[in-house]
Amino acid sequence: MLYSPGSAGLERVVGVFSELGNEYEEVVFFHDPPSGLRAIVAIHSTALGPALGGTRFYPFDSEEDALVDVLRLARGMTYKAAAGGLDLGGGKAVIIGDPQRDKSEELLRAYGRFIDSLGGRYVTAEDVGTSRPDMDVLRRETRWVTGVSKRLGGSGDPSPVTAYGVFQGLRACVEEALRASSLEGVRVVVQGAGKVGAALIRHLVEAGGVVSVADVDVDAVAHVVAEHGVETVDPAKAHAVECDVFAPCALGAVIRDDTLAELKCRVVAGAANNQLQRPEHAQALQEMGILYAPDFVINAGGLINVADELGGYDRERAMAKVEGIYRTLRDVFRRARLEGITPSRAAERLAEDRIATVGRVRLLWVPPR
């Protein structure tokens, strides 16, 4: 990023370093005026391996907002990869702009060259505002990209795999909270009928679950109702429907002060990121007797899947790793019980322990020559 000279520019630089603290390994700003590219890559940790995380293309109100977002997301990816048992660190990237207006081949290829200049310390994938075809464009400039088309050796759309991982996690949840050995007859409200939500509904229906769906997109709802015959509920009140499992699979921050009191479920577990508006809501759920599956554990299937591309993609191997989400959540719930903490804190400790022990052996990851 180009900072203005003088005291105002220096204040901005100081502000950036204050925001980083001692937690992040590297934050890189890139500006390519001809293409209009303004991008930030945040590498939170490479203690376990190269930092892998998606590229978010979004019209942030300011560069400062973009920085705050990329730092938050990069840290979350470290925990997701570590808890998922991957030899990967955490990173994230943002491109500042409107993907509908500003995205172009020139911009994406400039961004690909930027990623390549990092020498493999950061590996990217799709996120909000980017897509698999975009990753294919990046691949023309760098090998440090995952989630590319199958014709390029990639794994294709990660959404179905994310849904499969959530389904495996739900098995662990109902065993813990309901003492049920299967999802037969379990009442699940799925909030979000997008690609992940729709695929999750299919798994639940096939397993004998009693499913309801909510989404503001009436066409998406109509599609899953026609395919699976599930019930529908009001999107604004999906969280308040009496059920066994509430599965947020759309926007984050669905568990907040005004929705907590309305919950009528035994389990909160879904594919959405950042389901808790604030960390203390994990404790509130526990005090209400509601089991919460930490989102960065249960929704890690997509990351696990694209990570497999780094070793030459093998779908059978990748799906076997995704099935491990069931065991990971069982370990998280067991640790939470034994230590008298929330599942969220137990999952964080699981990730932190792995980073400390395995990371001590690996030190900082360096790309092969």
N, C-alpha and C positions, 0 to 999 in steps of 0.2 A: 504494500500500500504506500502511496505517496503522501507524506505528511507535509503540511504547510510549514514554512520556515517561521522562526520567531517563537515567542513564548507560548502562544496557543498550540503550535505544533508540538512543542516539547511537553506540554501538559497532556496531550493525547497519548504520546509515547509512554509517559509515566503511568497514565491510566491503564494502558494495555498491560504493562508489566505488573501492576498492582492486581489486575484481574487474574493473571496467570498464577501468581504466587510461586510455590515450589513444586506444584503438582504436575505440570505439563512438560513434556520433553521438548516439544518444538511446535511453534505456530508460525505458519508461512503465509504471507500475503502476496497475491499475484495480480498484476494489472497489465492488461494488453489493450491499449487504446484503440488500435485498428479494428479489433473484433468486438470491443465493448466489454471484454471479460474482466470482471472483478471477482476474485475468488479467495477464500481463506481455507487452509487445511490446518486442522489441529491434531497433533499426535499426542495423545495422553500418555500412552505407555507402549513400549516395545519389549517389556520384560519377558514376555512369553513368546514373542514372535513379531512379525510385521503388523503394523496397525491396520486393521481392516474396518471400513465403515463406508456407508453410502454417501453420495453427493446430493445435497438438497439444493434445488434451484428455486429461489423464492424472492419475491419483491419486498425485502426487508425495508422498514421505514428509515433505517440508518445503518451505517457500517458498525456502529457500536452494538446495535441489536443483533446483527449478523454474528459478531464476535461472541456475544453472550450465548447465542444459540449453538454455535459450533463447539464451544467449550463444554457446554452441558451435554451435548450429544456424544462427544468424543469420550468423555468420562464414562458415560453409560455403556458404550461399546466395550470398554475395557472389562467391565464387570460381566457383561453378557458373554464375551468370549471366554473369560476365565471360568465362569460358572458352567459353561457349556463344555468344558474340558478340551478346548481348542488350544493349539500352540500359536495363538495370535494375540496381538495387543489391540488396543482401542484407538480409533481415530475417526474423524468425520471431516466432511468438506461442505462448504456452502458456496454457491454462486449467487451473487446478488443481482436480481433482475426478474423480469416477468417471463417465465418460460414460453408463454403463448406469443410474446412479441419479440423477445430478445434472443431466443435460442436460434442458432444457425450452425451449419457445418464448420464455418470458419471459427466461431467461438469454441465449439466443442473440441476441435482439433488443437486449438491453442491451449485449451485446458488439458488435453491429453499430453501435450508436450510438457506442460507444467508438472503434471503428475509424474511423468517419466524422469524429470530432473531430480526428483526426490530419491531416486535410486532404489526403489522397492521398500523404503521404510513405511510408505503408506500405499495401501491397495484399496481401490474404490469399487463401488457397486451402485446400483440404482437406489433412489430414495424419492421423496416428494419432489415432483417437478422434472424428474428424469425417468428414462425408460430403458428397456433392453436394447432397442435400436440405437439409443444414445451411447450405450456401452459399446456397441459394435463400432461406432465411429471412434470412440476413444481408443479401442484396440488397434486402430490403424496407426496410432502414435505411440502406444505404450503397451507392454505386456502386463502392467500392474493394474489390471481391471478384471472383475469377476461379474457373473450374471450376464454373460454374453450369449448369443444365439448358439443353438446346438451345432450348427454348421461350422462354428468357430471353436468347437470343443467345450462349449458352456453347458449349463444345466437347464436353460430355459427359464420360464416364469417361476419365481420362488414361492408364489402365493400358496399353491396347493401343498407344498412341503411345510410352510409355516403352519397351515391349518392342521396338517397331520401331527406336527409336534404339539400343538395346543390340545388336540384330541388325546394324545398320549399323556399329557400333563393332567387332563381332566380325569383320567383313570386313577391317577395317584390322589387327586383331590377327593374324589368320592370314596375312595378307600379310607382316607384319613378322616373326613368329616361325617360321612354317612355310614361308614363300615360296610359299604357295598362292594361286592367283587366284580360288578359290571355296571354299565350305564343303562341297562334294561330298566325302563320305567322311570328313570331319573328325569326330572323336569328342568329343562334348560331354556333360559331366555337369552337369545343371541342378539346383541345390539350391534347391528351392522351387517348388511347383506352384500358387501363388496366381494372381491375375489376370494379373500381369506375367509370371511364370514360364510359365504355360500358353500365353500369347500368343507368348512367345519360342520355346517348343518348336514351335509351329505353323510359325513362320518357318523354323526350323532344319530341320525335317522336309521342308518344301517345297523347301528349298535342297539337299537330299540329305545332310544331316548325319546322323551315327549318334548318336542321342540316348539318354541314360539320365536318369532323374528320381528325385529323392529328396525326401520330405516326411514330416513326422510326421502330417499329415492324410491318412489312408488313403483317404478319399473323394475328395480332390483328386487323389491319385495315380491312383486307379481311373478317374477321368474322363479324364485325359490318355492313359492306357494304352489305354482303350477307343476313344478318338478317333484316336490316332496310332500305336498299336502299339509304343510305345517300351519299353525295358527299365527295370527298377527297381533301385535300390541302397539299401543300408541308410542311413537319414538320418544316423546317428551317424558313418558312415565315408565319406560321399560325397566328402569332400575327399581321401581316400586312394585313390580308384579311379584306376587307370591310364587316362589319356585325353590328348587334345590340349588341351582347354579345360575348365577348371573354372569354372562360372558361378554364383556365389552370388547368389541372387535371393530370399533370405529375410531372416534376421536379420544384423546387422552383427557385426564383430569375429570373423569366422570364420578369419581369418589371424592366428594368435597363436603363442606359443612352442611349445605342445604340438601344434599341427597342422602347422607349417612342415615339420618333419622327415618328415612322412607324405605330403606332396604328391608326386604322380607325374604332373604335368601340364606342359605347355609354356607355358600361358597361364592367368592368373587374370583373368577379366573377366565382370562380371555387373551386375545391377540393384540389389543391396543397397547401402545407405548405410553408410559407415564400415566397409568390409570389413577394413581393417587395424586390429588392436587398438591398436597404437602406430605412430607415424610411422616408426620405425627398421625396421619390418618390410618397408618398401619396399626398403631397401638389402639386407636379407636375401634377399628374392626375387630381386633382381638378381644377387647373388652365387651363387645356386643356378641361374642361367640360366633363370629363369621370368619371362616378360613380364607385367607388371601394367598393366592399363588403369585409370587413376585413376577412381574411382567417380563423382566429381562431374563428370567429362566424359562418360563413357559412359552414365550414367543420366539425363542432362539432358533427354531427350525430353519428359517430362511437363511440366517447367517451360517449355520452349520452346513447347509446345502451348498451355498456358493463357495464356502471355504474349501470344500472338497475339490473344487476346480483347480486349486493351486497345485495339487498333486496329480492332475490328470483325472478328470471327472469320472466317477464310477457310481451310478445311481444306487445300486444295491448297497454299496458301502456307505454312501451318504445317508440313506434311509435308516440303516442300522444305527448310525450315530444319532439320528433324530429321535429314534425310539428310546435312546438313553435319557431323554428329558423326563420320562417316567421315573427312572431310578434317581435322577438328580433331585427331583421334587420330593421323593420319598426321603432322601437324605436330609434335605432342607427341613422338612416337617419333623423328622426325628431330632435333629439338632435343636430346633426351636423348642421342642418339648423338654429335652434334657437340660438346656441352658436357661429355660424360662424367659425366652425372648420371642419377638415376633418372627414369622417366616421371612419377612423382608430383611431383618437384621441378620438372621441365620444365613440367608443367601449371600449377603454382602460378606460375611465372615468366611463363608466357603470360598468365595472368589478371592478375597484378600489373602487367605492362607495359601491358596495355590500360587498366587502371584509372588508371595514372599518365599515359598519353598522352591518351586520350580524356577522362578525368576532368578533366584540366587545362583542356580546352576548355569542358567543360560546367559545371564547378564543382559546387555543390550543386544538386540538382534541386528545383524549386519547382512546385507544381501549377498548372495553368492556372486563370485566374479565370473 
